[in-house]
Amino acid sequence: MNIQPIRFVHRGQIVEASGLPITTTVLQWLREHAHQCGTKEGCAEGDCGACTVIVAELGDDHGAHAANRAVQLGPLRLRPINACIRYLPTLHGKALLTVEDLQRLAPDRALHPVQQALVDCHGSQCGFCTPGFAMSLYASYERHQGAGTRPTRQQLADDLAGNLCRCTGYRPILDAGQAMFDAPAVRLDPAPIAALLGEIAHNTPEPFVYAAPNPALLDAQGRARIDQFIAPRSVDGFAAERAARPQATLLAGATDIGLWTNKQFRDVGDLLYLGDVRELHAVEHDGVLLRMGAAVPLEDAWAALVQRWPTLRDMALRFAGPPVRHAGTLGGNVANGSPIGDSAPVLLALDAVLLLQQGPVQRRLPLSAFYSGYMTNELQTGEFLRA
């Protein structure tokens, strides 16, 4: 198997990472290896938003549906996510934007309009949470600049629902969110990033495989176990890898599994990643059935549900915050069966049916028959949730 380093775009160039455990988080890489310390660790579980960064990827067909909630910027799709629970190998073929990048976008000024507005409106008190707020505001800024709109105060509050200010400085932060549009627009040029991402994609085999020693697990000779991160790009390739590695841990957004490793210190072994499988990002509605692939982000999945059942809007807004919803998936929420995975009761009320796959064989199972006990389910060996 062709094992490669992790390659992604950061600070305007392709960077490589190798030799790091496969569960190294983006936050750990930023602070301990890239020495970019603007991004903070607050809760280390995706709740506070101090570690918010932006992940950009090429906007190919696997996300082009009406409910897509990524920020569309030319050929790129941008999503705010929590760096503290995002595994570094998932960045392969993507771009990472952090608070340090904002000033680079405005070389003729001291600060980006987002940052300047936070200064002018006194939107920072202790300052610890400020980089995360700046990145969430930046995602909102690019979305509305692209649409030619300005957000309402409530829309800004919704965009910032995944960021906590312990100093309770929300009023001036919202003031800054409105004031950032008063300055001349400063936009990210997506073309250079897209070109670099295309270069990485051209040189990435199918599947992408990254491997590294696990220093926490040594054999009798003192050698570290080698763990693998496998990322197929087609559903057939994913099914084949799942059949060959039935004991591998399935990984989507890591909003649950990320806590297994950085809070509970669990051994997850090899990771089989759904996030790059094109077919698993599809959202389809034929007038009768709404069908969502297992890798559709929660933000997009809830938007699709609200389009069909508008009364779910309040639930969608209260389900985690945007950085979690842009990273986590509805499929992962269902399949993991976490006791804090609040989508299952809604889907049960909608009589949801699961499409399961084992190798080339597919079967349908009502969600009501899926769970067999506390965090246990009816998935067979080598089977996975497809839609």
Secondary structure, 3 states (H helix, E strand, C coil): CCECCEEEEECCEEEEECCCCCCCEHHHHHHHHCCCCCCCCCCCCCCCCCCEEEEEEECCHHHCCCCCCCEEECCEEEEEEECCCCEHHHHCCCEEECHHHHHHCCCCCCCCHHHHHHHHCCCCCCCCCHHHHHHHHHHHHHHHHHHCCCCCHHHHHHHCCCCCCCCCCHHHHHHHHHHCCCCCCCCCCHHHHHHHHHHHHHCCCCCEEEEEEEEEEECCCCCEEEEEEEECCCHHHHHHHHHHCCCCEEECCCCCHHHHHHCCCCCCCCEEECCCCHHHHCEEECCCCEEECCCCEHHHHHHHHHHHCHHHHHHHHHCCCHHHHHHCEHHHHHHHCCCCCCHHHHHHHCCCEEEEEECCEEEEEEHHHCEEECCEECCCCCEEECC
